[in-house]
Amino acid sequence: MTNVFYQIHYKIFCPNVTFIIAWFPNEMSGFHSTKRSQGQFPIVQNMTVTEGGIANLTCRVEHNDNTSLQWSNPAQQTLFFGDKKALRDNRIELVRATSQELTISISEVTLADEGMYTCSLFTMPVKTAKAFLTVLGVPKKPEINGLTKPLLEGDQITLTCVTSGSKPAADVRWFKNEKEVKGAKEVNASGKTFTVKSSLQLLVNRHDDGVAYTCRVDHVSLTATHEETTQVLEVHYAPYVEIKHSIPAPLEGQYLKLECVPHGNPSPDPVLWTKDGGELPDLDRVIVEGRELTFMSLNKTDNGTYRCEATNHLGTSQAEYKLVVKDPNALPGPPDHALIGGIVAVVVFATLCLIIVLGRYLARHKGTYLTNEAKGADDAPDADTAIINADGNHAHAEEKKEYFI
């Protein structure tokens, strides 16, 4: 018997759809029940593609005897039967069609293309393999809401970052000048995609002026980069002032520059210089240029308290510098450290010598001595009589001891 395989194609034209019907005669069923045909199975793989990308669906068989392969979509619409295109969709193209492989591509993939695709091998019975196409929804560029400019020091605000269109749900993170800070996250489903929102509460002060807050979105579809939006805070606050001086100890005849450095937003400009609560004297010698006060050659008449005052619409601040000009000829020279060290050494040596001599003297004169007094000598009119009347036995005389320390 000659092996014949009949395919009868009925093309029914509907909008965007062409149906192809394959017919297998009963008398040919013996051909498809052979041992070789029973060992044929289509092989496919699941696919994951990003929305807007290209999905390549491949179906292979190891051995084939000219049996046709077919791809159909999740709605069971035939896409390709062999090398014949069945569905009128310009996004779907044939890549490769052989007896052992059928590969098609779907460009500009949308979320609606997600689902189970079927490859059919038209043996008897028909063998099928299913591949699931997963489409990743790309999150949109995040938006930061809740920020007004300018802010005032002490304001409390809530920044909200929102991104939509992600599938699965995106991860939203906050950064303050590239340092991560934690926000409150909320996820809402909208059809197949998700809207993710993260909120951040702030009590702003002057140190927040110029600080950048960034909302960053990470997602599996963003393999090489991430989406982010940055907002920079503008905080208005009352000024504070400091005065910087060019030399630490001013002397007569020296050059001195005082710089008034105000900090505030809006910037407090210009500044006001005064001396001892009044105007600056001798403007020929004292030069005022912007925020700087310069003395070309100091003298003692410049002594006094100099004040710098800065103002913006939120307040006023001032700083003072007390100027004392000294005579360079009246300044004492640096101490002679060698002389001071010699004097200290001499004093220490003399003290040690005195301690040694005194110690030796006290050691030598420490002891006892005896005094003998003749008994009955108290009534003698003179010394000779006392000696005569005295008891000559000194061995029994009373012994008195005195200690001399």
Secondary structure by P-SEA (a helix, b strand, c coil): ccbbbbbbbbbbbcccbbbbbbbbbccccccccccccccbbbbbbbbbbcccbbbbbbbbbcccccbbbbbbccccccccccccccccccccccccccccbbbbbbcccccccccbbbbbcccccccbbbbbbbbbbbbcccccccccccccccbbbbbbbbbcccccbbbbbbbcccbbbbbbbbbbbcccbbbbbbbbbbbcccccccbbbbbbbbcccccccccbbbbbbbbbbbbbbbbbbccccccccbbbbbbbbbbccccccbbbbbcccccccccccccccccbbbbcccccccbbbbbbbbbccccccbbbbbbbbbcccccccccaaaaaaaaaaaaaaaaaaaaaaaaaaaaaacbbbbbbbcccccccccaaaaaaaccccccccbbbbbbcc
